[in-house]
Amino acid sequence: MELDIFIEGETIDLCIPTLEFAERSDWYTWFNHPHTTMFLEHGVFPNTKEKQIDFFKRECNERLILMIQDKKQEVIGTATISHINYQKSYGGLGIVFKTIFRENPLEALEAVARITEHAFIKMGLKRIEAAQHIKLIPWSHRMSLVGYRLEGILKNAFVKGIEVVDVIRIAAHYEDYQKIIAHRGGQLWDSQKQMLERLKKLPKKPIHKELQDFFKEHEHYYEEIFQS
């Protein structure tokens, strides 16, 4: 099913979903797949086509929903900006891929870059927040390349069945965006080739892991306080 392109990219395009797409595609099935929902809160109850259609009808005017399409015109994921507050100029980023493993590892990063830039420039937001499962530290580390800073780790904030783990909090700020584009010819994503080179130069140990280690090493700090 052909979708209109809303934001054209180099490795992917961000396209406009329609009611027909929600009705006729396999979009709803993504949230039933254990690999897709491994790090998401979805997957506890089965998703159905009817539920997906209801979601689309309910949310299409409340959040920015875009489908990620590769250059073969296959829809491979979705990128969203939700919880939009124009008064305080912030929103929340969400990204889900149909399958976790893709041949081109930069597709997800470009999707984040494109929707983040749109949120800053076209929507006028100044802060874009995201929360991620603690096991997604490598992915969160890569997101640093498009302006997402680590802001903290929430203890036991991800609860799904018997799994209880920490959550990484990150955010992109408009002032950081301006610093980045000043070195990239005025845009967040300049080229796949240059982004790959930057990816190779990222610090071997993410700051996210350093903060995680710091909390573990200083657990005694609170234990002594709590037991006094």
N, C-alpha and C positions, 0 to 999 in steps of 0.2 A: 504494500500500500504506500503510495507516494505521499510524503508530507512536505509542506512548504518550509523552506529554509528561513529561519529567523535570524540566525547569526552564522555566517559562513566562516569556517576555519580551515586549517591546513591538513590536519589528520582526521578531523571530524567536523560535522556541522550540527548546530543546535536547531531543532525543528519544532514546529507548532503542532501539538497533539490536537486531535479532534474527537468528537463524540463517536464518529464512525471508527476511528482507530481504537478507542477503548472497547467498542463493541465487537470488532472483528479481529483484533490482534491477540497475541499470546501474552500481552503485558501483565495480565493478572497472574499468570503462572509463575512469573519470576519470584513472587513472594511466597511460593510454596516449595521452592527448591532449597534444600538444606545448605548447599554451598553458597548460594546467593544471600541467604539470610543469616549466615554464620555469625556475623558481627552486627546484625540488626535486631531490633526488638520484634520484627515480623517473624512469622513462622510458628507461632504458638497455636493460632487457630487458622484453619484453611481459608485462603482467599478465593473468591469466586469472581466470575466475570461480572455478575450483578453488583458485587461490592466494589469492584474497580470502577464500574460505570458511575456508581453513586459517589465514589471518591472524586472522580473527575468533575462531575456536575457540581459538587459541593465546593471543591477547592480551586477550580480554574479561575475564579474571580477573586480569590483571597490570596493566592500565591502565584509566583511565576513558575510555571511548569514547562520544561522544554525536554524534548526527546533527543538523546544523543544518537546521531546517525553516522556510520563510517562512510568512507568514500565509495563503497559498493552499494550505498543506499540501504544498508541493513540497520535497523534500529537496535542498538546495543546497550542502551541504558537511559537513564533520566537524570536531569540536573534541575534542582529547584532552589528558589529563594522563598522562604516562608517566614512566618512570624514578623511580617514587615511592619515597622513602626516609623512612619514618616516624620512624626513629631520629634522622635529621638534619633532618627536617621540610622536605624540598624535593621538587620534581617538575619535569618539563619540559612546557612548553606546545607543542602542535602544532595548526595549523589549516590546512585545505585546502578550497578552494571548487571546486565542479564546473566553474564558468566564472569567469574572473577578473573580467570586467566585469559588474557588477550595476547595476540601476536605482537602488537605494538604497545609497549608499556606507557607510552606518552599520550595515548588517547584520553585517558582519564584526567591527566594533568592539564591537557589543553582544554577539556570541557570545563574544568574548574576555573582556569584562567579566563576563558571567554565569558562565562556567566558572571564571574566576579567583576570583570571590567564593565560589563553591562550594568551591573547593580550600582557601581560607583558613578559611571558617566551618565547613563540614561535614567536611572531611578533616583540618583542623588543621595545614595546611602553613604555613610561615613564609616560604618563598622559592620562587618559580616562575621557572624559567629558560627562555629561548628563544634560538635562533640563526637568523639570516636572511641571505640573499644580499645583498651590498652594494647591489644595485640597488633593494632594498626599503626604502631610507632613508625615503622619504615615508610608507610604511605604518608603519614603526617609530616615526616621529615622531608619528603619530596615536595609536599605542598608549601614548604618554606620558600621554594623557588618562585612561587607566585604570590608571596606576601603574607602567608599565614604564620603568625607567631604563636608559640606555646604560651598559654596564660595560666595553666595550672593542671593539676590532676585531682579529680574528684574520687574520693575513696568509696569503693563499693557502690558506685552509682549505676552500673549496668547490672540489672537483675533479670534473668530469663531462665525460668525453671530452677534448676539447682545451681546454675552458674551465677556467681556474684563476683564481679571484677571491677577494677577502677576504670575511669573514663578520662580521656585526654580532652582538655578544653583548649581550642585554638581560635584565633580571630585574625581577620585581615582589616587593616586600617587604611583610610584614604590617604593619610600623610605618608605611609609606607609605600603605597601604590605610586604616589608621585615621585618618590625617590627611585623606585625601580624603573619606571618608564623613562626617566631622565637618562638612563644608561642603555636603554633598548630601543631607541628611535621613536619614543612616544607611545609604545604599546607594551602590554604585559607579556604577550606571546609574540616574539619576533620571528623565530623559526625553529623547526624541529631539530635541526642540526645544532644550533646554539644551545637549545634547552638540554639536549643530550650531553653536550660538553659540560654544562653547569651541573648536571646530575652527577657526572663522574667526579666533580670537584667538591661535592658536599662533604662535610666533616664525616669521618668514619663512625664516630660515636655521636648519635643525635643528642641534642640538648634534652630532648624528651626522656631519653634513657638516663641521662645524668640526674635529672630531677627525680625520676623514679628511684634510682639508687640512693639519692640523698635522703628521701623519705624513709626508705628501708633501713638505712644506716643510723638514722636518728629516731627510730621508733621508741627507743628508751626515753627520749625527752618527755613524751607525753605519758608513758607508763609511770615514770617517777612522779609526775604531777598528779595523775589520776589515783595513784596509790598512797598519796600523802595524807 
